[in-house]
Every structure is written in structure tokens, then in C-alpha cells.
Amino acid sequence: MVLALASSEPAAYELINGSGKSDVVLLCDHASNRIPLQLANLGISQQQLNSHIALDLGAADVACYLSSSLDAPLILSNYSRLVIDCNRQPESIGSILHSNDGIAIPGNLGLTAAQCLQRRQLFFDPYHDAINKLLLDRAGCTACLLSIHSFTPFLFGADRPWHIGVCYGDDSVSATQWLSALRSQLEVPVGDNQPYSIEKDVDYTLPFHGGKHRIDAVMLEIRQDQISHAAGAKRWSEIIARAWQQSNHSIIPDL
């Protein structure tokens, strides 16, 4: 069976405010829980699709608020990480998960190499081609690539106390500035490479595009209970916008 999108289904990604004047470019790798109709929800329930296993809850809302307040371009992935994870190396075990947080994904079992390649060509490649094109079009005008993610308050029985984390690789110039700017506003724990760090053999988006275009790249992870509703997502977008203003010394509209 050849995997294809129906005419009613959206493209692999969405570009918002592509002509935005900010010197930050926003990304959201896990913005959606959408599954192509042809894949029949991958054999899992709608309740499971609405959970963190299928998307980063609240991340797209924060990213959209930020795009507006900072006048920044934003690219969102339009399909679930369970179809193919746009922030994982395509050949890695994490690219198309057989299970997530203990929940089996029947529609991902027994895939052939050709079926995996179809998913890459339909969803992964167009998303990253769009990022590459945007950065090429803005060459010399982008100071930072900022990817917005969210994380669960608990994982494998362990409490995760950080309300937001600044996650980066070895070559991030601005991570220290982000940490300082966020901590100056907040009296809650701010993670330094917590709950995750950026690892080149695991993560794809920031190591690839940051390295290729020689721009700084940072991932912000926001705890999902903080942004599970519109008011929380807006509040955290304002906190992040102020942190960018402080760390980047740029002028943004009053929030």
C-alpha cells in the first residue's frame, strides 16, 4: 500500500508569519497529534492520541503566541510524532516508535524499509526542507533557532520539578543568557539541560539546522501542567518573549 494524504488533509508542515522581522526563528517539532486517515489512528484510542505520547501538549499554543508577540517566523509539524518523529534521526530506533511511555503503537509494528521511507518522504523531509528554505531566505538575519517543546510533570514515577528548561548542545552561545534571563523573572526551578539535553546522536532538528546554517540553537521545554490551557500558554509565551528581549537586547512590542 502506498501511503498518501487525502485531498482534505493538510501538508506536512505549516509556516506562520514567514515574513516576520524578528531575528529568532521558531519551530515546533511535536505540534500536532494528527494521524493520516490512511493509518487509522495507528491502532490506538483517541484518548491516547490526546495524550503526551502523541504530541507536546500546549507547545503549539506557546509557539503561536510567541510568533505573534515577537513578529517571528514559525514552522510547525502538522502530524504526530508517532507517525514519524521530526526531531529524531530518521534511521534511529526513536524515529518511528513501537511504543511510547508503555503504550504499544500497533500501526508502527512490522513496517518495511519502504514503508518507513514513505513516512520520511511525506512528513519528515518536507518539514525540514521548509526549515532549511526559511533559513536560507533569511541568511544573516537569524540570531537563534528556538524550538518549543513540552514535557510531562512525572516520568517513570519520578517528579520533574522544573517549570521550564533550557536545553542545548555543546556549542550554544545563548543558553547561558536564556538561563539568566528566565531565572531573573521566575522563582520556580529552571532546568539547565533539564529535563533533556540536545544530543547529536538522538536529536535532529537543532543539531542539523543549527550546524548547517551556523546559528545558535536552543530548545525550551515547558512543563505541560503549566501550559495545558490558553491562559497558561499565553503567560509562558510572555515570559519567554521577555527573556528573549533581555538576552538579545532587542525591542519587542509591549506584551
Secondary structure, 3 states (H helix, E strand, C coil): CCCCCCCCCCCCEEEECCCCCCCEEEEECCCCCCCCHHHHHHHCCHHHHCCCCCCCCCHHHHHHHHHHHHCCCEEEECCCCCCCCCCECCCCCCCCCCEECCEECHHHCCCCHHHHHHHHHHHHHHHHHHHHHHHHHCCCCCCEEEEEEEECCEECCEECCCCEEEECCCCCCCHHHHHHHHHHHCCCCEEECCCCCCCCCCECHHHHHHHHHCCEEEEEEEEHHHCCCHHHHHHHHHHHHHHHHHHHCCCCCCC
